[in-house]
Amino acid sequence: MTRPVKTPGPDHPITVQPTAARVVVKAGGKVIADSTRALTLQESDYPAVQYIPLEDVAPEALRPTDSETYCPYKGEASYYSLVTADGEVTDAVWTYVKPYDAVSEIAGHVAFYPQHVEMALENA
């Protein structure tokens, strides 16, 4: 099955820029990600999303799942469960392993659903 591929433009802009702050992500009171190399993806009028390099995330906090979704602007997303002391939250983290060219910078990065973590942007 062929999936539609859309290019960002005036009707649906997408920008990816280095985050001008340190990003600290906590779950269950524990720091699970700490990065000065995060990227801010702003898509249309959606809230901005922080994409954090996978290397800056505690590996024990992530467990791959079989879930996948599709975005015509970014490509195939795959998911991780978030592993905390309180248990596991299924599909709380996503990544685009091979994102489309328009957002290629987010390859190797993950994003967290905000309802499952505490995220702070601090002066770098």
Contacts in CASP RR format, 6 or more apart in sequence:
PFRMAT RR
TARGET T0000
AUTHOR 0000-0000-0000
METHOD contacts of the structure
MODEL  1
MTRPVKTPGPDHPITVQPTAARVVVKAGGKVIADSTRALTLQESDYPAVQ
YIPLEDVAPEALRPTDSETYCPYKGEASYYSLVTADGEVTDAVWTYVKPY
DAVSEIAGHVAFYPQHVEMALENA
3 70 0 8 1.000
3 72 0 8 1.000
3 75 0 8 1.000
4 72 0 8 1.000
5 72 0 8 1.000
5 75 0 8 1.000
5 100 0 8 1.000
6 12 0 8 1.000
6 72 0 8 1.000
6 73 0 8 1.000
7 73 0 8 1.000
7 102 0 8 1.000
8 14 0 8 1.000
8 43 0 8 1.000
8 73 0 8 1.000
8 102 0 8 1.000
8 103 0 8 1.000
12 43 0 8 1.000
12 44 0 8 1.000
12 73 0 8 1.000
13 42 0 8 1.000
13 43 0 8 1.000
13 44 0 8 1.000
14 41 0 8 1.000
14 42 0 8 1.000
14 43 0 8 1.000
14 44 0 8 1.000
14 73 0 8 1.000
14 74 0 8 1.000
14 102 0 8 1.000
14 103 0 8 1.000
15 41 0 8 1.000
15 42 0 8 1.000
16 39 0 8 1.000
16 40 0 8 1.000
16 41 0 8 1.000
16 51 0 8 1.000
16 103 0 8 1.000
16 105 0 8 1.000
16 106 0 8 1.000
17 39 0 8 1.000
17 40 0 8 1.000
17 42 0 8 1.000
18 37 0 8 1.000
18 38 0 8 1.000
18 39 0 8 1.000
18 40 0 8 1.000
19 38 0 8 1.000
19 39 0 8 1.000
19 40 0 8 1.000
19 50 0 8 1.000
19 121 0 8 1.000
20 124 0 8 1.000
21 121 0 8 1.000
21 122 0 8 1.000
21 123 0 8 1.000
21 124 0 8 1.000
22 34 0 8 1.000
22 35 0 8 1.000
22 36 0 8 1.000
22 121 0 8 1.000
22 122 0 8 1.000
22 123 0 8 1.000
22 124 0 8 1.000
23 33 0 8 1.000
23 34 0 8 1.000
23 35 0 8 1.000
23 36 0 8 1.000
23 38 0 8 1.000
23 50 0 8 1.000
23 52 0 8 1.000
23 119 0 8 1.000
23 120 0 8 1.000
23 121 0 8 1.000
23 122 0 8 1.000
24 31 0 8 1.000
24 33 0 8 1.000
24 34 0 8 1.000
24 119 0 8 1.000
24 120 0 8 1.000
24 122 0 8 1.000
25 31 0 8 1.000
25 32 0 8 1.000
25 33 0 8 1.000
25 34 0 8 1.000
25 52 0 8 1.000
25 57 0 8 1.000
25 112 0 8 1.000
25 117 0 8 1.000
25 118 0 8 1.000
25 119 0 8 1.000
26 32 0 8 1.000
26 117 0 8 1.000
26 118 0 8 1.000
26 119 0 8 1.000
26 120 0 8 1.000
27 61 0 8 1.000
27 82 0 8 1.000
27 84 0 8 1.000
27 89 0 8 1.000
27 116 0 8 1.000
27 117 0 8 1.000
27 118 0 8 1.000
28 84 0 8 1.000
28 85 0 8 1.000
28 86 0 8 1.000
29 118 0 8 1.000
30 84 0 8 1.000
30 85 0 8 1.000
31 58 0 8 1.000
32 57 0 8 1.000
32 58 0 8 1.000
32 61 0 8 1.000
32 82 0 8 1.000
32 84 0 8 1.000
32 117 0 8 1.000
33 52 0 8 1.000
33 56 0 8 1.000
33 57 0 8 1.000
33 58 0 8 1.000
33 61 0 8 1.000
33 112 0 8 1.000
34 56 0 8 1.000
35 52 0 8 1.000
35 53 0 8 1.000
35 56 0 8 1.000
36 124 0 8 1.000
37 52 0 8 1.000
37 53 0 8 1.000
37 56 0 8 1.000
38 50 0 8 1.000
38 51 0 8 1.000
38 52 0 8 1.000
38 53 0 8 1.000
38 56 0 8 1.000
38 109 0 8 1.000
39 50 0 8 1.000
39 51 0 8 1.000
39 105 0 8 1.000
39 106 0 8 1.000
39 109 0 8 1.000
40 48 0 8 1.000
40 49 0 8 1.000
40 50 0 8 1.000
40 51 0 8 1.000
41 48 0 8 1.000
41 49 0 8 1.000
41 51 0 8 1.000
41 103 0 8 1.000
41 106 0 8 1.000
41 111 0 8 1.000
42 48 0 8 1.000
42 49 0 8 1.000
43 49 0 8 1.000
43 73 0 8 1.000
49 111 0 8 1.000
50 111 0 8 1.000
50 112 0 8 1.000
50 119 0 8 1.000
50 121 0 8 1.000
51 106 0 8 1.000
51 109 0 8 1.000
51 110 0 8 1.000
51 111 0 8 1.000
52 109 0 8 1.000
52 110 0 8 1.000
52 111 0 8 1.000
52 112 0 8 1.000
53 108 0 8 1.000
53 109 0 8 1.000
54 95 0 8 1.000
54 108 0 8 1.000
54 109 0 8 1.000
54 110 0 8 1.000
57 110 0 8 1.000
60 83 0 8 1.000
61 82 0 8 1.000
61 83 0 8 1.000
61 84 0 8 1.000
62 80 0 8 1.000
62 81 0 8 1.000
62 82 0 8 1.000
62 83 0 8 1.000
62 93 0 8 1.000
62 110 0 8 1.000
63 80 0 8 1.000
63 81 0 8 1.000
63 83 0 8 1.000
63 88 0 8 1.000
64 78 0 8 1.000
64 79 0 8 1.000
64 80 0 8 1.000
64 81 0 8 1.000
65 78 0 8 1.000
65 79 0 8 1.000
65 80 0 8 1.000
65 81 0 8 1.000
65 90 0 8 1.000
65 91 0 8 1.000
67 78 0 8 1.000
67 79 0 8 1.000
67 90 0 8 1.000
67 91 0 8 1.000
68 76 0 8 1.000
68 77 0 8 1.000
68 78 0 8 1.000
68 79 0 8 1.000
69 76 0 8 1.000
69 77 0 8 1.000
69 79 0 8 1.000
69 94 0 8 1.000
70 76 0 8 1.000
70 77 0 8 1.000
71 77 0 8 1.000
71 96 0 8 1.000
73 100 0 8 1.000
73 102 0 8 1.000
73 103 0 8 1.000
74 96 0 8 1.000
74 99 0 8 1.000
74 100 0 8 1.000
74 102 0 8 1.000
74 103 0 8 1.000
74 106 0 8 1.000
75 96 0 8 1.000
75 98 0 8 1.000
75 99 0 8 1.000
75 100 0 8 1.000
76 96 0 8 1.000
76 97 0 8 1.000
76 98 0 8 1.000
77 94 0 8 1.000
77 95 0 8 1.000
77 96 0 8 1.000
78 94 0 8 1.000
78 95 0 8 1.000
78 96 0 8 1.000
78 97 0 8 1.000
79 91 0 8 1.000
79 92 0 8 1.000
79 93 0 8 1.000
79 94 0 8 1.000
79 95 0 8 1.000
80 91 0 8 1.000
80 92 0 8 1.000
80 93 0 8 1.000
80 94 0 8 1.000
80 95 0 8 1.000
80 110 0 8 1.000
81 88 0 8 1.000
81 89 0 8 1.000
81 90 0 8 1.000
81 91 0 8 1.000
81 92 0 8 1.000
81 93 0 8 1.000
82 88 0 8 1.000
82 89 0 8 1.000
82 92 0 8 1.000
82 93 0 8 1.000
82 112 0 8 1.000
82 116 0 8 1.000
82 117 0 8 1.000
89 116 0 8 1.000
92 112 0 8 1.000
92 113 0 8 1.000
92 116 0 8 1.000
92 117 0 8 1.000
93 110 0 8 1.000
93 111 0 8 1.000
93 112 0 8 1.000
93 113 0 8 1.000
94 110 0 8 1.000
94 111 0 8 1.000
94 113 0 8 1.000
95 108 0 8 1.000
95 109 0 8 1.000
95 110 0 8 1.000
95 111 0 8 1.000
96 103 0 8 1.000
96 106 0 8 1.000
96 107 0 8 1.000
96 109 0 8 1.000
97 107 0 8 1.000
97 108 0 8 1.000
98 107 0 8 1.000
99 106 0 8 1.000
99 107 0 8 1.000
112 119 0 8 1.000
END
